[in-house]
Every structure is written in structure tokens, then in C-alpha cells.
């Protein structure tokens, strides 16, 4: 590790509260910096995706988009919770998406012709 000295200028009341809460420890500040770096990287990725979406047409069906979103959420859950919870969530999501979709009806050509003749 590298030692870096940082000087903060804070109002006295805030400095006291932060010190009492343990927020001025180097370990807490390290966690804060890691979180901020992840957040900034995620924001850069999001901006890149937005730029891509603006320049390229979306060639995915609604079902494919739903599946991608479900997979991304399952991956996010897997990072914070157990993989078993993520798998359960993904299965439930896939089942709910497939249950909601109307199934295409088979059309009997002879019935259609008969209805058209009656009309």
C-alpha cells in the first residue's frame, strides 16, 4: 500500500460527528473510495451504452430484451446474495414472462373460408 496524507476542512460539528461515527478512519475512507470508483466506472459504462444505443438501431425482440434484463438482475443478485437465490429469482422471472405471453393461435383455413363465404 501507498501512504497518502489527506487534509479535510470541515465544520467543527461535522468533524466531531464524523469522528464519533468512525467515518474518518482510513478503512472507512478506503471503502468510500472503492465505492466511488465502482460508481464512476458504472456511470462511464452507462454513458457508453447510451451512445451506442443512439447510434445503432435496436435489433432485439421484446422477449430478448426481457431475458437480458432478467439475466443482468440475476447476476447482480448473485454478487450480493447466494447463487441459489439468484437462480430462484431467474427461474421465477422466466416462468412469469412465459406465462404472460399470449400463445399464437392456430387458424384453421377451412373455418376462415367458411366464415368469409357466410359474410
C-alpha positions in Angstrom: 0.0 0.0 0.0 1.0 3.6 -0.5 0.6 6.2 2.2 -1.3 9.3 1.2 -2.0 12.2 3.5 -5.3 14.0 3.0 -6.3 17.1 4.8 -10.0 17.9 5.1 -11.5 21.2 6.2 -14.8 20.5 7.9 -17.1 22.5 10.2 -16.3 21.6 13.8 -19.7 19.9 14.4 -19.5 17.8 11.3 -15.9 16.8 12.1 -16.9 15.7 15.6 -19.9 13.7 14.3 -17.8 12.0 11.6 -15.1 11.2 14.1 -17.6 9.8 16.6 -19.2 7.7 13.8 -15.8 6.3 12.8 -16.1 7.9 9.3 -12.6 9.4 9.5 -10.8 6.0 9.8 -8.6 5.1 6.8 -10.6 1.8 6.4 -13.9 3.6 6.1 -12.3 6.1 3.7 -10.9 3.2 1.6 -14.4 1.7 1.4 -15.7 5.1 0.3 -13.1 5.4 -2.4 -13.7 1.9 -3.7 -17.5 2.6 -3.9 -16.9 5.9 -5.7 -14.5 4.3 -8.2 -17.1 1.5 -9.0 -19.8 4.1 -9.3 -17.8 6.2 -11.7 -16.9 3.2 -13.8 -20.5 2.1 -13.9 -21.5 5.6 -15.0 -18.9 5.6 -17.8 -20.2 2.2 -18.9 -23.8 3.5 -18.9 -22.8 6.6 -21.0 -21.0 4.3 -23.5 -24.2 2.2 -23.7 -26.3 5.2 -24.3 -24.0 6.5 -27.0 -24.2 3.0 -28.7 -28.0 3.0 -28.5 -28.2 6.4 -30.0 -26.0 5.4 -33.0 -27.2 1.8 -33.6 -30.7 0.6 -34.0 -32.1 -2.0 -31.5 -32.4 -5.3 -33.3 -33.7 -7.3 -30.3 -37.2 -8.5 -29.7 -39.0 -7.6 -26.6 -38.6 -11.2 -25.3 -34.8 -11.0 -25.9 -34.6 -7.6 -24.0 -36.6 -9.1 -21.1 -34.3 -12.1 -21.0 -31.2 -9.8 -21.0 -32.6 -7.7 -18.2 -33.5 -10.8 -16.2 -30.0 -12.2 -16.6 -28.4 -8.9 -15.6 -30.6 -8.7 -12.5 -29.8 -12.3 -11.6 -26.1 -11.6 -11.9 -26.5 -8.5 -9.7 -28.3 -10.6 -7.1 -25.6 -13.3 -7.3 -23.0 -10.8 -6.4 -24.8 -9.7 -3.3 -26.7 -12.8 -2.3 -26.3 -16.5 -2.8 -26.2 -18.0 -6.2 -29.2 -20.2 -5.2 -31.3 -17.1 -4.6 -30.3 -15.7 -8.0 -31.2 -18.9 -9.7 -34.6 -19.0 -7.9 -35.3 -15.4 -9.0 -34.3 -16.1 -12.6 -36.5 -19.2 -12.8 -39.4 -17.3 -11.4 -38.9 -14.4 -13.8 -38.6 -16.7 -16.8 -41.8 -18.6 -15.8 -43.7 -15.3 -15.2 -42.6 -13.9 -18.6 -43.5 -17.1 -20.5 -46.9 -17.3 -18.7 -47.8 -13.8 -19.6 -47.1 -14.1 -23.3 -50.2 -15.0 -25.4 -49.6 -18.0 -27.4 -50.2 -17.8 -31.2 -53.5 -19.3 -32.2 -53.6 -21.9 -35.0 -56.0 -20.7 -37.6 -58.0 -23.4 -39.5 -58.0 -22.2 -43.1 -61.3 -24.0 -43.8 -63.1 -22.2 -41.0 -61.8 -18.8 -42.2 -63.0 -19.5 -45.7 -66.4 -20.7 -44.4 -66.8 -17.5 -42.3 -65.9 -15.4 -45.3 -68.4 -17.1 -47.5 -71.2 -16.6 -44.9 -70.4 -12.9 -44.7 
